[in-house]
Amino acid sequence: QLAKKQNLTFTHDKIFQADLASFFFNGEKIYLVKPTTFMNESGKAVHALLTYYGLDIEDLLVIYDDLDMEVGKIRLRAKGSAGGHNGIKSIIQHIGTQVFNRIKIGIGRPKKGMSVVHHVLSKFDQENYIGILQSIDKVDDAVNYYLQEKNFEKTMQRYNG
């Protein structure tokens, strides 16, 4: 959503093992990163970018799906464990800390008889698709608010309500 609003195109970067886009917001360069590794190796791309560009972990904001949250819900956190999410586990391992800003997007649990892998990788049904679109809008609002305010605590207070 943020990339669309900024009219950005992602470019693949083999060194970072990610698709990258960037733009300036209030004079600061913002990078949007979609790792192209398997999810359980997402931390490689995150660590490589932080190191190469000399970015602080405080500058990092990770957006990811969460099976244990209902569709349409979002939750902002400034620290915490991986909670069983292999992508977050990889990021924690590669950057060496659980303290980084993140936004979780609820995708709900798979229906009875459906594997977790199939649920995560398949398209959403009509009912859940609407909920996902609503949560993407919420995340877009939260990210824009955070970029304006430069205060994740304040952003959490506003969007975790």
DSSP file (Angstrom, degrees, kcal/mol; ACC not computed):
  #  RESIDUE AA STRUCTURE BP1 BP2  ACC     N-H-->O    O-->H-N    N-H-->O    O-->H-N    TCO  KAPPA ALPHA  PHI   PSI    X-CA   Y-CA   Z-CA
    1    1 A Q     >        0   0    0      0, 0.0     4,-2.7     0, 0.0     5,-0.2   0.000 360.0 360.0 360.0 -48.7    0.0    0.0    0.0
    2    2 A L  H  >  +     0   0    0      1,-0.2     4,-1.8     2,-0.2     5,-0.1   0.907 360.0  50.5 -61.2 -41.9    2.8    2.4    1.0
    3    3 A A  H  4>S+     0   0    0      2,-0.2     5,-3.0     1,-0.2     4,-0.3   0.902 110.7  49.4 -63.1 -41.2    4.7    1.5   -2.2
    4    4 A K  H >45S+     0   0    0      3,-0.2     3,-1.3     1,-0.2    -2,-0.2   0.933 109.7  50.5 -62.9 -46.1    1.6    2.1   -4.3
    5    5 A K  H 3<5S+     0   0    0     -4,-2.7    -1,-0.2     1,-0.3    -2,-0.2   0.837 114.1  44.7 -62.5 -32.7    0.9    5.5   -2.7
    6    6 A Q  T 3<5S-     0   0    0     -4,-1.8    -1,-0.3    -5,-0.2    -2,-0.2   0.438 111.1-124.1 -89.3  -0.5    4.5    6.5   -3.4
    7    7 A N  T < 5 +     0   0    0     -3,-1.3     2,-0.2    -4,-0.3    -3,-0.2   0.915  53.9 165.5  57.7  46.4    4.3    5.1   -6.9
    8    8 A L      < -     0   0    0     -5,-3.0     2,-0.4    -6,-0.1    -1,-0.2  -0.617  31.7-151.9 -97.5 152.6    7.3    2.9   -6.3
    9    9 A T        -     0   0    0     -2,-0.2     2,-0.3    13,-0.1    13,-0.2  -0.985  19.2-130.0-119.5 133.2    8.6   -0.1   -8.2
   10   10 A F        -     0   0    0     -2,-0.4     2,-0.4    11,-0.1    11,-0.2  -0.620  19.4-159.2 -82.0 141.3   10.6   -2.8   -6.4
   11   11 A T  E     -A   20   0A   0      9,-2.7     9,-3.0    -2,-0.3     2,-0.3  -0.969  19.8-119.2-120.7 136.1   13.9   -3.9   -7.9
   12   12 A H  E     -A   19   0A   0     -2,-0.4     2,-0.5     7,-0.2     7,-0.2  -0.566  24.3-166.9 -76.9 135.3   15.5   -7.2   -7.1
   13   13 A D  E  >> -A   18   0A   0      5,-2.8     5,-1.7    -2,-0.3     4,-1.0  -0.962   8.4-165.5-123.8 111.8   19.0   -7.0   -5.4
   14   14 A K  T  45S+     0   0    0     -2,-0.5    -1,-0.1     1,-0.2     5,-0.0   0.853  87.5  56.9 -65.3 -36.2   20.9  -10.3   -5.4
   15   15 A I  T  45S+     0   0    0      1,-0.2    -1,-0.2     2,-0.1    33,-0.0   0.927 116.1  34.8 -63.0 -44.9   23.4   -9.2   -2.8
   16   16 A F  T  45S-     0   0    0      2,-0.2    -1,-0.2    32,-0.1    -2,-0.2   0.578 102.0-133.2 -84.5  -9.7   20.7   -8.3   -0.3
   17   17 A Q  T  <5S+     0   0    0     -4,-1.0    19,-2.6     1,-0.2    20,-0.7   0.945  71.1  98.7  54.0  50.6   18.5  -11.2   -1.4
   18   18 A A  E   <S-AB  13  35A   0     -5,-1.7    -5,-2.8    17,-0.3     2,-0.5  -0.989  78.7-111.8-158.3 158.2   15.5   -8.9   -1.4
   19   19 A D  E     -AB  12  34A   0     15,-2.7    15,-2.5    -2,-0.3     2,-0.3  -0.883  44.9-163.1 -93.7 130.5   13.3   -6.7   -3.5
   20   20 A L  E     +AB  11  33A   0     -9,-3.0    -9,-2.7    -2,-0.5     2,-0.3  -0.881  22.6 168.1-123.0 147.1   13.9   -3.1   -2.7
   21   21 A A  E     - B   0  32A   0     11,-1.9    11,-3.4    -2,-0.3     2,-0.3  -0.967  13.0-171.7-144.9 153.5   12.2    0.2   -3.1
   22   22 A S  E     + B   0  31A   0     -2,-0.3     2,-0.3     9,-0.2     9,-0.2  -0.984   9.4 169.1-146.9 158.3   13.0    3.6   -1.5
   23   23 A F  E     - B   0  30A   0      7,-1.9     7,-3.5    -2,-0.3     2,-0.4  -0.964  34.5-104.6-157.3 166.2   11.6    7.1   -1.2
   24   24 A F  E     - B   0  29A   0     -2,-0.3     2,-0.4     5,-0.2     5,-0.2  -0.853  28.9-177.1-102.0 136.6   12.2   10.2    0.8
   25   25 A F  E >  S- B   0  28A   0      3,-2.8     3,-2.0    -2,-0.4    -2,-0.0  -0.975  75.5 -20.0-133.2 117.3    9.8   11.2    3.6
   26   26 A N  T 3  S-     0   0    0     -2,-0.4     3,-0.1     1,-0.3    -1,-0.1   0.883 129.6 -50.4  49.5  42.3   10.5   14.5    5.4
   27   27 A G  T 3  S+     0   0    0      1,-0.2     2,-0.4     0, 0.0    -1,-0.3   0.421 116.9 111.0  82.5  -1.8   14.0   14.5    4.2
   28   28 A E  E <   -B   25   0A   0     -3,-2.0    -3,-2.8     2,-0.0     2,-0.5  -0.866  68.9-122.5-108.9 140.8   14.8   10.9    5.3
   29   29 A K  E     -B   24   0A   0     -2,-0.4     2,-0.5    -5,-0.2    -5,-0.2  -0.680  27.0-162.1 -81.7 127.9   15.4    8.0    3.0
   30   30 A I  E     -B   23   0A   0     -7,-3.5    -7,-1.9    -2,-0.5     2,-0.5  -0.933   1.9-154.9-112.3 130.6   12.9    5.2    3.7
   31   31 A Y  E     -B   22   0A   0     -2,-0.5     2,-0.5    -9,-0.2    -9,-0.2  -0.900   2.9-159.2-106.9 132.1   13.7    1.6    2.4
   32   32 A L  E     -B   21   0A   0    -11,-3.4   -11,-1.9    -2,-0.5     2,-0.4  -0.950  18.9-170.6-105.9 129.5   10.9   -0.9    1.7
   33   33 A V  E     -B   20   0A   0     -2,-0.5   -13,-0.2   -13,-0.2    13,-0.0  -0.976  21.0-177.0-130.8 128.6   12.3   -4.4    1.7
   34   34 A K  E     -B   19   0A   0    -15,-2.5   -15,-2.7    -2,-0.4    -2,-0.0  -0.906  28.4-137.2-121.7 101.0   10.8   -7.7    0.7
   35   35 A P  E     -B   18   0A   0      0, 0.0   -17,-0.3     0, 0.0   -18,-0.1  -0.260   9.5-160.0 -56.1 141.7   13.2  -10.6    1.4
   36   36 A T        +     0   0    0    -19,-2.6   -18,-0.2   -20,-0.1   -19,-0.1   0.331  62.2  97.0-106.1   4.5   13.3  -13.1   -1.4
   37   37 A T  S    S-     0   0    0    -20,-0.7     5,-0.1     1,-0.2     2,-0.1  -0.255  96.2 -74.6 -75.3 174.0   14.8  -15.8    0.7
   38   38 A F    >   -     0   0    0      1,-0.1     3,-2.5     3,-0.1    -1,-0.2  -0.440  53.3-107.0 -62.7 151.8   12.7  -18.5    2.2
   39   39 A M  G >  S+     0   0    0      1,-0.3     3,-2.1     2,-0.2     4,-0.2   0.864 118.7  62.5 -54.1 -39.7   10.8  -17.0    5.2
   40   40 A N  G 3  S+     0   0    0      1,-0.3    -1,-0.3     2,-0.1    -2,-0.1   0.437 107.0  46.4 -71.7   5.9   13.0  -18.8    7.7
   41   41 A E  G X> S+     0   0    0     -3,-2.5     3,-1.7     2,-0.1     4,-0.6   0.132  73.1 116.3-126.2  18.4   16.0  -16.9    6.3
   42   42 A S  H X>  +     0   0    0     -3,-2.1     4,-1.8     1,-0.3     3,-0.5   0.799  65.3  70.7 -56.6 -31.1   14.5  -13.4    6.2
   43   43 A G  H 3> S+     0   0    0     -4,-0.2     4,-2.9     1,-0.2     5,-0.3   0.769  86.0  66.2 -61.2 -26.7   17.0  -12.2    8.7
   44   44 A K  H <> S+     0   0    0     -3,-1.7     4,-2.4     2,-0.2    -1,-0.2   0.947 105.5  41.6 -59.7 -48.7   19.8  -12.4    6.2
   45   45 A A  H <X S+     0   0    0     -4,-0.6     4,-2.3    -3,-0.5     5,-0.2   0.913 115.7  49.8 -66.0 -43.1   18.3   -9.6    4.1
   46   46 A V  H  X S+     0   0    0     -4,-1.8     4,-2.4     1,-0.2     5,-0.2   0.946 113.9  44.7 -62.0 -48.7   17.4   -7.5    7.1
   47   47 A H  H  X S+     0   0    0     -4,-2.9     4,-2.5     1,-0.2     5,-0.2   0.913 111.8  52.8 -62.9 -43.2   20.9   -7.8    8.6
   48   48 A A  H  X S+     0   0    0     -4,-2.4     4,-2.8    -5,-0.3     5,-0.2   0.907 112.1  45.3 -60.3 -42.8   22.7   -7.2    5.3
   49   49 A L  H  X S+     0   0    0     -4,-2.3     4,-2.4     2,-0.2     6,-0.4   0.919 112.2  49.9 -68.6 -44.1   20.7   -3.9    4.7
   50   50 A L  H  X>S+     0   0    0     -4,-2.4     5,-1.9    -5,-0.2     4,-0.6   0.925 116.7  43.0 -59.4 -43.4   21.2   -2.7    8.3
   51   51 A T  H ><5S+     0   0    0     -4,-2.5     3,-0.7    -5,-0.2    -2,-0.2   0.950 114.9  47.3 -68.1 -50.8   24.9   -3.3    8.0
   52   52 A Y  H 3<5S+     0   0    0     -4,-2.8    -2,-0.2     1,-0.2    -3,-0.2   0.907 120.4  36.9 -60.6 -45.2   25.4   -1.9    4.4
   53   53 A Y  H 3<5S-     0   0    0     -4,-2.4    -1,-0.2    -5,-0.2    -2,-0.2   0.446 106.5-123.0 -90.1   0.4   23.5    1.3    5.0
   54   54 A G  T <<5 +     0   0    0     -3,-0.7     2,-0.2    -4,-0.6    -3,-0.2   0.861  51.9 166.4  63.4  36.3   24.7    1.7    8.6
   55   55 A L      < -     0   0    0     -5,-1.9     2,-0.2    -6,-0.4    -1,-0.2  -0.567  34.3-122.9 -86.7 148.1   21.1    1.8    9.9
   56   56 A D    >   -     0   0    0     -2,-0.2     3,-1.8     1,-0.1     4,-0.3  -0.565  20.4-120.0 -83.6 151.8   20.3    1.5   13.6
   57   57 A I  G >  S+     0   0    0      1,-0.3     3,-1.7    -2,-0.2    44,-0.4   0.816 114.3  67.2 -60.1 -29.3   18.0   -1.3   14.8
   58   58 A E  G 3  S+     0   0    0      1,-0.3    -1,-0.3    42,-0.1    43,-0.1   0.727  95.0  57.8 -62.8 -20.2   15.7    1.6   16.1
   59   59 A D  G <  S+     0   0    0     -3,-1.8     2,-0.3    41,-0.0    -1,-0.3   0.545  87.5 101.6 -84.6  -7.9   15.2    2.4   12.4
   60   60 A L    <   +     0   0    0     -3,-1.7    41,-0.8    -4,-0.3     2,-0.4  -0.605  43.9 177.4 -85.3 134.4   13.8   -1.0   11.6
   61   61 A L  E     -c  101   0B   0     -2,-0.3     2,-0.5    39,-0.1    41,-0.2  -0.952  10.7-164.3-134.4 115.5   10.1   -1.7   11.3
   62   62 A V  E     -c  102   0B   0     39,-2.2    41,-2.9    -2,-0.4     2,-0.5  -0.856   2.0-164.2-104.3 131.6    9.1   -5.3   10.4
   63   63 A I  E     +c  103   0B   0     -2,-0.5     2,-0.3    39,-0.2    41,-0.2  -0.967  24.3 153.1-116.1 126.7    5.6   -6.0    9.1
   64   64 A Y  E     -c  104   0B   0     39,-2.3    41,-2.7    -2,-0.5     2,-0.1  -0.959  41.5 -95.8-151.4 165.4    4.5   -9.7    9.1
   65   65 A D  E     -c  105   0B   0     -2,-0.3     2,-0.4    39,-0.2    41,-0.2  -0.466  27.7-157.6 -83.9 155.8    1.6  -12.1    9.3
   66   66 A D  E >   -c  106   0B   0     39,-2.4    41,-2.4    -2,-0.1     3,-1.1  -0.954  12.1-164.3-139.5 117.2    0.4  -13.7   12.5
   67   67 A L  T 3  S+     0   0    0     -2,-0.4    -1,-0.1     1,-0.2     4,-0.1   0.791  89.9  60.4 -66.1 -29.7   -1.6  -16.9   12.6
   68   68 A D  T 3  S+     0   0    0     40,-0.1     2,-0.4     2,-0.1    -1,-0.2   0.415  92.9  77.9 -86.1   3.2   -2.7  -16.4   16.2
   69   69 A M  S <  S-     0   0    0     -3,-1.1    39,-2.3    36,-0.1    38,-0.3  -0.895  88.1-108.1-112.0 144.3   -4.5  -13.1   15.5
   70   70 A E    >   -     0   0    0     -2,-0.4     3,-1.9    37,-0.2    36,-0.3  -0.351  46.1 -88.7 -68.7 148.1   -7.9  -12.9   14.0
   71   71 A V  T 3  S+     0   0    0      1,-0.3    36,-0.2    36,-0.2    -1,-0.1  -0.285 114.2  27.9 -56.3 135.1   -8.1  -11.6   10.4
   72   72 A G  T 3  S+     0   0    0     34,-1.0     2,-0.3     1,-0.3    -1,-0.3   0.260  96.3 111.4  96.3 -11.8   -8.4   -7.8   10.2
   73   73 A K    <   -     0   0    0     -3,-1.9    33,-3.0    33,-0.1    -1,-0.3  -0.693  44.8-168.7 -95.6 147.8   -6.6   -7.2   13.5
   74   74 A I  E     -D  105   0B   0     -2,-0.3     2,-0.4    31,-0.2    31,-0.2  -0.942   1.8-167.2-128.3 156.9   -3.1   -5.6   13.8
   75   75 A R  E     -D  104   0B   0     29,-1.8    29,-3.2    -2,-0.3     2,-0.4  -0.978   8.3-151.4-146.0 130.5   -0.8   -5.3   16.7
   76   76 A L  E     +D  103   0B   0     -2,-0.4     2,-0.3    27,-0.2    27,-0.2  -0.841  18.9 175.1-102.3 138.5    2.3   -3.1   17.2
   77   77 A R  E     -D  102   0B   0     25,-2.3    25,-2.4    -2,-0.4     3,-0.1  -0.990  28.5-158.0-141.2 148.3    5.1   -4.2   19.4
   78   78 A A  S    S-     0   0    0     -2,-0.3    22,-0.3     1,-0.2     2,-0.3   0.509  81.2  -0.9-101.3  -8.3    8.6   -2.8   20.2
   79   79 A K  S    S+     0   0    0     20,-0.2    -1,-0.2    23,-0.1     2,-0.2  -0.975  72.3 116.5-166.8 168.3   10.1   -6.1   21.4
   80   80 A G        -     0   0    0     18,-1.1    20,-0.1    -2,-0.3    -3,-0.0  -0.737  55.1 -63.4 144.7 170.3    9.3   -9.7   22.0
   81   81 A S        -     0   0    0     -2,-0.2     8,-0.0     1,-0.1    -2,-0.0  -0.106  52.7-100.4 -74.7 178.0   10.0  -13.3   21.0
   82   82 A A    >   -     0   0    0      6,-0.1     3,-1.9     7,-0.1     6,-0.2   0.722  40.6-147.6 -73.3 -21.6    9.4  -14.8   17.6
   83   83 A G  T 3   -     0   0    0      1,-0.3     3,-0.1     5,-0.1    -1,-0.0   0.821  69.5 -52.4  58.1  31.5    6.2  -16.4   18.9
   84   84 A G  T 3  S+     0   0    0      1,-0.3     2,-0.7     2,-0.0    -1,-0.3   0.441 104.2 133.3  86.1  -1.2    6.7  -19.4   16.6
   85   85 A H    <>  -     0   0    0     -3,-1.9     4,-2.4     1,-0.2    -1,-0.3  -0.758  44.7-157.3 -87.9 115.6    7.2  -17.2   13.5
   86   86 A N  H  > S+     0   0    0     -2,-0.7     4,-2.1     1,-0.2    -1,-0.2   0.821  89.7  54.6 -65.8 -32.6   10.2  -18.5   11.6
   87   87 A G  H  > S+     0   0    0      2,-0.2     4,-2.0     1,-0.2    -1,-0.2   0.922 111.7  44.0 -65.6 -43.5   10.8  -15.2    9.7
   88   88 A I  H  > S+     0   0    0      2,-0.2     4,-2.8     1,-0.2    -2,-0.2   0.884 110.5  56.0 -68.2 -38.5   10.9  -13.2   13.0
   89   89 A K  H  X S+     0   0    0     -4,-2.4     4,-2.4     1,-0.2    -2,-0.2   0.916 108.2  48.6 -57.7 -43.5   13.1  -16.0   14.6
   90   90 A S  H  X S+     0   0    0     -4,-2.1     4,-2.5     2,-0.2    -2,-0.2   0.903 110.5  50.1 -64.1 -42.6   15.6  -15.5   11.7
   91   91 A I  H  X S+     0   0    0     -4,-2.0     4,-2.7     2,-0.2     5,-0.3   0.937 110.9  49.4 -62.2 -46.1   15.6  -11.7   12.1
   92   92 A I  H  X>S+     0   0    0     -4,-2.8     4,-1.6     1,-0.2     5,-0.6   0.921 112.5  48.4 -58.8 -44.9   16.2  -12.0   15.8
   93   93 A Q  H  <5S+     0   0    0     -4,-2.4    -1,-0.2    -5,-0.2    -2,-0.2   0.905 115.6  43.6 -62.4 -42.2   19.1  -14.5   15.2
   94   94 A H  H  <5S+     0   0    0     -4,-2.5    -2,-0.2     1,-0.2    -1,-0.2   0.836 121.0  36.8 -78.1 -33.3   20.7  -12.3   12.5
   95   95 A I  H  <5S-     0   0    0     -4,-2.7    -1,-0.2    -5,-0.2    -2,-0.2   0.589 102.5-129.5 -96.9  -9.7   20.4   -8.9   14.3
   96   96 A G  T  <5S+     0   0    0     -4,-1.6     2,-0.3    -5,-0.3    -3,-0.2   0.689  71.9  78.0  77.7  20.0   21.1  -10.3   17.7
   97   97 A T      < -     0   0    0     -5,-0.6    -2,-0.2    -6,-0.3    -1,-0.1  -0.994  61.6-148.0-156.2 153.8   18.1   -8.8   19.6
   98   98 A Q  S    S+     0   0    0     -2,-0.3     2,-1.1     1,-0.1   -18,-1.1   0.387  78.1  98.8 -95.2  -0.8   14.4   -9.2   20.2
   99   99 A V        +     0   0    0    -20,-0.2     2,-0.3    -7,-0.1   -20,-0.2  -0.738  50.5 111.1 -96.1  93.7   14.1   -5.4   20.6
  100  100 A F        -     0   0    0     -2,-1.1     2,-0.1   -22,-0.3   -42,-0.1  -0.965  69.4 -95.7-157.0 151.5   12.9   -4.0   17.2
  101  101 A N  E     +c   61   0B   0    -41,-0.8   -39,-2.2   -44,-0.4     2,-0.3  -0.412  48.4 169.4 -72.9 140.7    9.7   -2.4   16.1
  102  102 A R  E     -cD  62  77B   0    -25,-2.4   -25,-2.3   -41,-0.2     2,-0.5  -0.997  28.6-150.7-151.8 152.8    7.1   -4.6   14.4
  103  103 A I  E     -cD  63  76B   0    -41,-2.9   -39,-2.3    -2,-0.3     2,-0.4  -0.990  17.0-154.8-126.6 122.5    3.6   -4.7   13.2
  104  104 A K  E     -cD  64  75B   0    -29,-3.2   -29,-1.8    -2,-0.5     2,-0.5  -0.794   1.7-155.8 -97.4 138.3    1.7   -8.0   13.1
  105  105 A I  E     -cD  65  74B   0    -41,-2.7   -39,-2.4    -2,-0.4     2,-0.2  -0.964  20.6-126.4-113.8 120.4   -1.2   -8.6   10.7
  106  106 A G  E     +c   66   0B   0    -33,-3.0   -34,-1.0    -2,-0.5   -39,-0.2  -0.457  34.9 165.9 -68.2 129.4   -3.7  -11.2   11.8
  107  107 A I        -     0   0    0    -41,-2.4   -40,-0.2   -38,-0.3   -36,-0.2   0.373  40.6-135.5-119.3  -1.8   -4.4  -13.9    9.2
  108  108 A G        -     0   0    0    -39,-2.3   -40,-0.1   -42,-0.9   -38,-0.1   0.156  30.6 -60.2  70.5 168.4   -6.1  -16.3   11.5
  109  109 A R        -     0   0    0      1,-0.1   -38,-0.1   -41,-0.1     3,-0.1  -0.506  61.0 -94.8 -83.5 153.9   -5.7  -20.1   11.8
  110  110 A P        -     0   0    0      0, 0.0    -1,-0.1     0, 0.0     3,-0.1  -0.307  45.2 -99.7 -65.8 153.3   -6.3  -22.4    8.9
  111  111 A K    >   -     0   0    0      1,-0.2     3,-2.5     4,-0.1     8,-0.1  -0.328  59.0 -71.0 -67.1 156.9   -9.7  -24.1    8.5
  112  112 A K  T 3  S+     0   0    0      1,-0.3    -1,-0.2    -3,-0.1     3,-0.1  -0.229 123.9  18.7 -52.6 130.8  -10.0  -27.6    9.8
  113  113 A G  T 3  S+     0   0    0      1,-0.3     2,-0.4    -3,-0.1    -1,-0.3   0.283  98.7 111.8  90.9 -10.2   -8.2  -30.0    7.5
  114  114 A M    <   -     0   0    0     -3,-2.5    -1,-0.3     1,-0.0     2,-0.1  -0.812  67.0-124.3 -98.4 135.6   -6.0  -27.3    5.8
  115  115 A S     >  -     0   0    0     -2,-0.4     4,-2.4     1,-0.1     5,-0.2  -0.380  17.3-121.0 -73.4 155.6   -2.3  -27.2    6.5
  116  116 A V  H  > S+     0   0    0      2,-0.2     4,-2.8     1,-0.2     5,-0.2   0.916 114.1  53.1 -60.7 -44.0   -0.6  -24.1    7.9
  117  117 A V  H  > S+     0   0    0      1,-0.2     4,-2.2     2,-0.2     5,-0.2   0.927 110.4  46.5 -59.3 -46.2    1.6  -23.9    4.9
  118  118 A H  H  > S+     0   0    0      1,-0.2     4,-1.9     2,-0.2    -1,-0.2   0.914 112.8  50.5 -62.9 -42.2   -1.3  -24.0    2.5
  119  119 A H  H  < S+     0   0    0     -4,-2.4    -2,-0.2     1,-0.2    -1,-0.2   0.924 113.5  44.5 -60.7 -46.0   -3.2  -21.4    4.6
  120  120 A V  H  < S+     0   0    0     -4,-2.8    -1,-0.2     1,-0.2    -2,-0.2   0.866 120.5  38.9 -69.3 -37.1   -0.2  -19.0    4.6
  121  121 A L  H  < S+     0   0    0     -4,-2.2    -1,-0.2    -5,-0.2    -2,-0.2   0.629 101.2  82.8 -92.8 -14.5    0.6  -19.4    0.9
  122  122 A S  S  < S-     0   0    0     -4,-1.9     2,-0.1    -5,-0.2    -4,-0.0  -0.427  87.1 -92.8 -90.0 166.4   -2.8  -19.5   -0.7
  123  123 A K        -     0   0    0     -2,-0.1     2,-0.2     1,-0.1    -1,-0.1  -0.411  46.0-106.6 -72.1 151.6   -5.2  -16.7   -1.6
  124  124 A F        -     0   0    0      1,-0.1    -1,-0.1    -2,-0.1    -4,-0.0  -0.499  31.3-112.9 -78.4 147.3   -7.7  -15.6    1.0
  125  125 A D     >  -     0   0    0     -2,-0.2     4,-2.8     1,-0.1     5,-0.2  -0.280  41.1 -93.3 -70.4 169.1  -11.4  -16.5    0.5
  126  126 A Q  H  > S+     0   0    0      1,-0.2     4,-1.6     2,-0.2     5,-0.2   0.878 124.1  49.6 -53.8 -46.1  -13.8  -13.6   -0.1
  127  127 A E  H  > S+     0   0    0      1,-0.2     4,-1.2     2,-0.2    -1,-0.2   0.933 117.2  39.3 -61.5 -48.7  -14.7  -13.1    3.6
  128  128 A N  H  > S+     0   0    0      1,-0.2     4,-2.6     2,-0.2    -1,-0.2   0.809 107.1  65.2 -73.1 -29.6  -11.1  -13.0    4.8
  129  129 A Y  H  X S+     0   0    0     -4,-2.8     4,-2.5     1,-0.2    -1,-0.2   0.904 101.0  50.2 -59.7 -42.1   -9.9  -11.0    1.8
  130  130 A I  H  X S+     0   0    0     -4,-1.6     4,-2.1     1,-0.2    -1,-0.2   0.915 110.9  49.4 -62.4 -43.5  -12.0   -8.0    3.0
  131  131 A G  H  X S+     0   0    0     -4,-1.2     4,-2.2     2,-0.2    -2,-0.2   0.887 110.1  50.9 -62.4 -39.9  -10.6   -8.3    6.5
  132  132 A I  H  X S+     0   0    0     -4,-2.6     4,-2.5     2,-0.2    -2,-0.2   0.919 108.8  51.1 -64.7 -43.8   -7.0   -8.5    5.1
  133  133 A L  H  X S+     0   0    0     -4,-2.5     4,-2.0     1,-0.2    -1,-0.2   0.897 110.1  50.5 -60.1 -39.8   -7.7   -5.3    3.0
  134  134 A Q  H  X S+     0   0    0     -4,-2.1     4,-2.0     1,-0.2    -1,-0.2   0.909 111.0  47.8 -64.6 -41.8   -8.9   -3.6    6.1
  135  135 A S  H  X S+     0   0    0     -4,-2.2     4,-2.6     2,-0.2    -2,-0.2   0.868 108.3  54.8 -69.4 -34.0   -5.9   -4.5    8.1
  136  136 A I  H  X S+     0   0    0     -4,-2.5     4,-2.6     2,-0.2    -1,-0.2   0.908 108.1  49.8 -63.0 -40.7   -3.6   -3.4    5.3
  137  137 A D  H  X S+     0   0    0     -4,-2.0     4,-2.3     2,-0.2    -2,-0.2   0.905 110.8  49.7 -62.0 -41.4   -5.3    0.0    5.4
  138  138 A K  H  X S+     0   0    0     -4,-2.0     4,-2.7     2,-0.2    -2,-0.2   0.918 111.7  48.2 -63.1 -43.6   -4.7    0.1    9.2
  139  139 A V  H  X S+     0   0    0     -4,-2.6     4,-3.0     2,-0.2     5,-0.2   0.916 109.8  52.4 -63.6 -42.9   -1.1   -0.8    8.8
  140  140 A D  H  X S+     0   0    0     -4,-2.6     4,-2.3     1,-0.2    -1,-0.2   0.923 111.3  47.0 -58.7 -45.3   -0.6    1.9    6.1
  141  141 A D  H  X S+     0   0    0     -4,-2.3     4,-2.5     2,-0.2    -2,-0.2   0.928 113.0  49.2 -60.8 -45.4   -2.2    4.4    8.4
  142  142 A A  H  X S+     0   0    0     -4,-2.7     4,-2.7     2,-0.2    -2,-0.2   0.906 111.1  48.8 -63.3 -42.9    0.1    3.3   11.3
  143  143 A V  H  X S+     0   0    0     -4,-3.0     4,-2.7     2,-0.2    -1,-0.2   0.929 112.6  47.8 -63.8 -45.1    3.2    3.4    9.2
  144  144 A N  H  X S+     0   0    0     -4,-2.3     4,-1.9    -5,-0.2    -2,-0.2   0.902 112.4  49.3 -62.8 -40.6    2.4    6.9    7.9
  145  145 A Y  H  X S+     0   0    0     -4,-2.5     4,-3.1     2,-0.2     5,-0.3   0.929 111.7  49.4 -62.2 -45.4    1.7    8.1   11.5
  146  146 A Y  H  X S+     0   0    0     -4,-2.7     4,-3.0     1,-0.2     5,-0.4   0.907 109.4  51.2 -61.2 -43.4    5.0    6.5   12.7
  147  147 A L  H  < S+     0   0    0     -4,-2.7    -1,-0.2     1,-0.2    -2,-0.2   0.871 115.2  43.6 -63.0 -35.8    6.9    8.2    9.9
  148  148 A Q  H  < S+     0   0    0     -4,-1.9    -2,-0.2    -5,-0.2    -1,-0.2   0.936 123.2  34.5 -71.8 -48.0    5.4   11.6   10.8
  149  149 A E  H  < S-     0   0    0     -4,-3.1    -2,-0.2    -5,-0.2    -3,-0.2   0.767  84.8-150.5 -82.0 -27.2    5.7   11.3   14.6
  150  150 A K     <  +     0   0    0     -4,-3.0     2,-0.3    -5,-0.3    -3,-0.1   0.854  64.2 110.4  55.1  37.0    9.0    9.3   14.7
  151  151 A N     >  -     0   0    0     -5,-0.4     4,-1.8    -6,-0.2    -1,-0.1  -0.862  46.8-174.8-144.9 102.6    7.8    7.8   18.0
  152  152 A F  H  > S+     0   0    0     -2,-0.3     4,-2.9     2,-0.2     5,-0.2   0.861  86.1  57.7 -71.3 -34.3    6.8    4.1   18.0
  153  153 A E  H  > S+     0   0    0      2,-0.2     4,-2.4     1,-0.2    -1,-0.2   0.941 109.3  45.6 -58.1 -47.1    5.5    4.2   21.6
  154  154 A K  H  > S+     0   0    0      1,-0.2     4,-1.9     2,-0.2    -1,-0.2   0.885 112.3  51.6 -63.2 -39.5    3.0    6.9   20.6
  155  155 A T  H  X S+     0   0    0     -4,-1.8     4,-2.4     2,-0.2     5,-0.2   0.902 109.0  50.7 -65.1 -41.4    2.1    4.9   17.4
  156  156 A M  H  X S+     0   0    0     -4,-2.9     4,-2.5     1,-0.2     5,-0.2   0.928 108.7  51.9 -61.4 -44.9    1.5    1.8   19.5
  157  157 A Q  H  < S+     0   0    0     -4,-2.4     4,-0.4     1,-0.2    -1,-0.2   0.890 113.8  44.4 -59.2 -39.1   -0.7    3.7   21.9
  158  158 A R  H  < S+     0   0    0     -4,-1.9    -1,-0.2    -5,-0.2    -2,-0.2   0.892 123.1  32.1 -73.8 -40.2   -2.8    5.0   19.0
  159  159 A Y  H  < S+     0   0    0     -4,-2.4   -85,-0.2     1,-0.2    -2,-0.2   0.586 109.9  60.6-101.8 -11.1   -3.1    1.8   17.0
  160  160 A N     <        0   0    0     -4,-2.5    -1,-0.2    -5,-0.2    -3,-0.1   0.525 360.0 360.0 -89.5  -4.8   -3.2   -0.9   19.6
  161  161 A G              0   0    0     -4,-0.4    -1,-0.2    -5,-0.2    -2,-0.1   0.477 360.0 360.0 -57.8 360.0   -6.3    0.5   21.2
